[in-house]
Amino acid sequence: MSVRTELAADLPQIMGDRVPLQQVMMKLVINSIDAMKDVDGTRELAVESQRAENEQPMVSVSDTGVGLPISGSIVESHGGRLWVANNFPRGASFYLTLPTKFEAHE
């Protein structure tokens, strides 16, 4: 299995509770790894960060597995959004946005 990261350097800080948000990221990574364990062929886990269209930081966790697990209540409780899209030809990409410190003070 290969792991690839593409992390943007200029993202603003977010507001939130670090521990549950770390749990969300770990769960997404672990779910991706589990989804690929029985897959023949290429197994790739990709973690990327960038600015979303609304300028919020966006993180995606993508895999080439077969599963489609979703966990969004922690992200939503922080005013963020978590969604999933299918990868072609297999796997899934999970996207996560969270409000920035600047947005929280508006």
C-alpha positions, 0 to 999 in steps of 0.5 A: 500500500502506498500513502500520498500526502498533498498538503497546502501550506497557506491554510488558515487556522480552524476553530475546534476541539483538537481531540475529536477532530483528530479522531475523525481523521484517524477514523477516516484513515483507518476506514480507508485502510480497512476498505483496501485490505482485500483489494487486488491491485493498487492500494493507495491512501491519499490525504490532501488539503486545500481551500474549498470554494467558500475559502474554508480549509478542506481535507480529503482522505481518498482510497482505492478500496471497496467500502463507503463508511461515513462519520459526520456528527463531530464535524457538523458539531464544529460547524463543518461539513463531511461528505463522500464521493466515489472514486473511479474505478473503485474506492472513495474520497472523503472531504472535510471542511471546517470554519476558520478562526476568522469566520467564527468571530464574524 
